[in-house]
C-alpha cells in the first residue's frame, strides 16, 4: 500500500525527467548537425545592395507672405503676449491638496 499522492509525485518526476532528456537530445542533435555542416554552407553572404541614383529634390511652392500682426483680433494677442503656463508638477500638487481637503471634510 502506497501513501496517498505517491503516484502523482512519481508521474510529475518522470514527466520532468522526460522533458529534460528530450531537451538534451534536441540540443545534442543540433550540435551534431552544426559540427558536420561544412563551413562554406553555414554562411552565405547577402546579395549585393542596389543603390538607386539620387533624384532631384521636389520643389515646393513658395510659402505665402504673412503680414505682421497689428494687434487686432484673437490671433494676434496669442502671438504677441505669451501667457506663462504652470508646470504639470505644480498642477498635480494643487489637485492632490484639493482632493485631500475634500476627503478630510467628508470624514469630519
C-alpha positions as CSV (number, residue, x, y, z in Angstrom):
1,X,0.0,0.0,0.0
2,X,1.5,3.3,-1.1
3,X,0.8,6.6,0.8
4,X,-1.7,8.9,-0.9
5,X,-0.2,11.2,-3.6
6,X,2.8,8.9,-4.3
7,X,1.8,8.0,-7.8
8,X,1.1,11.7,-8.6
9,X,4.6,12.7,-7.5
10,X,6.1,9.9,-9.5
11,X,4.3,10.9,-12.6
12,X,5.5,14.5,-12.2
13,X,9.1,13.3,-11.7
14,X,9.0,11.1,-14.7
15,X,7.4,13.8,-16.8
16,X,10.1,16.3,-15.7
17,X,12.9,13.7,-16.5
18,X,11.4,13.1,-19.9
19,X,11.3,16.9,-20.7
20,X,14.9,17.2,-19.6
21,X,16.1,14.2,-21.6
22,X,14.1,15.4,-24.6
23,X,15.7,18.9,-24.4
24,X,19.1,17.3,-24.1
25,X,18.5,15.1,-27.1
26,X,17.4,18.0,-29.2
27,X,20.4,20.1,-28.1
28,X,22.9,17.3,-28.9
29,X,21.3,16.7,-32.3
30,X,21.6,20.4,-33.1
31,X,25.3,20.4,-32.1
32,X,25.9,17.3,-34.2
33,X,24.3,18.9,-37.2
34,X,26.3,22.1,-36.7
35,X,29.5,20.1,-36.5
36,X,29.0,18.1,-39.7
37,X,27.8,21.1,-41.9
38,X,30.8,22.4,-44.0
39,X,31.8,25.9,-43.1
40,X,31.0,27.2,-46.7
41,X,27.4,26.1,-46.3
42,X,26.9,27.6,-42.9
43,X,27.3,31.2,-44.0
44,X,26.1,32.8,-47.2
45,X,26.8,36.4,-47.8
46,X,23.9,38.7,-48.6
47,X,23.0,39.8,-52.1
48,X,24.7,43.0,-53.2
49,X,22.8,46.1,-52.4
50,X,21.5,48.1,-55.3
51,X,21.7,51.8,-54.6
52,X,19.3,53.9,-56.6
53,X,20.5,57.1,-58.2
54,X,19.7,60.2,-56.2
55,X,16.7,62.0,-57.7
56,X,16.4,65.8,-57.5
57,X,14.6,67.2,-54.5
58,X,11.0,68.0,-55.1
59,X,10.2,71.7,-55.4
60,X,7.6,73.0,-53.0
61,X,5.6,76.1,-53.8
62,X,6.8,79.3,-52.0
63,X,5.0,79.9,-48.7
64,X,2.6,82.9,-48.8
65,X,3.8,86.0,-47.1
66,X,2.1,86.7,-43.8
67,X,1.7,90.3,-42.8
68,X,2.9,91.4,-39.4
69,X,0.3,91.4,-36.6
70,X,-1.3,94.8,-35.9
71,X,-2.7,93.9,-32.5
72,X,-6.3,93.3,-33.7
73,X,-8.2,90.1,-33.4
74,X,-7.8,87.0,-31.3
75,X,-4.9,85.6,-33.4
76,X,-2.6,88.5,-32.8
77,X,-2.9,88.5,-29.0
78,X,-1.8,84.9,-28.7
79,X,1.4,85.6,-30.5
80,X,2.2,89.0,-29.0
81,X,1.6,88.2,-25.3
82,X,2.5,84.7,-24.4
83,X,0.9,83.5,-21.2
84,X,3.1,81.6,-18.7
85,X,1.9,78.1,-18.1
86,X,2.2,76.4,-14.7
87,X,4.3,73.3,-14.5
88,X,2.5,69.9,-14.5
89,X,4.0,69.0,-11.2
90,X,2.6,72.2,-9.6
91,X,-0.9,71.4,-11.0
92,X,-0.6,67.9,-9.7
93,X,0.2,69.2,-6.2
94,X,-2.7,71.6,-6.2
95,X,-5.1,68.8,-7.3
96,X,-3.7,66.5,-4.6
97,X,-4.2,69.2,-2.0
98,X,-7.7,69.9,-3.1
99,X,-8.5,66.1,-3.0
100,X,-7.0,65.8,0.5
101,X,-9.1,68.8,1.7
102,X,-12.3,67.3,0.2
103,X,-11.5,63.9,1.8
104,X,-10.8,65.5,5.1
105,X,-14.1,67.5,5.1
106,X,-16.1,64.5,4.1
107,X,-14.8,62.4,7.1
108,X,-15.2,65.2,9.6
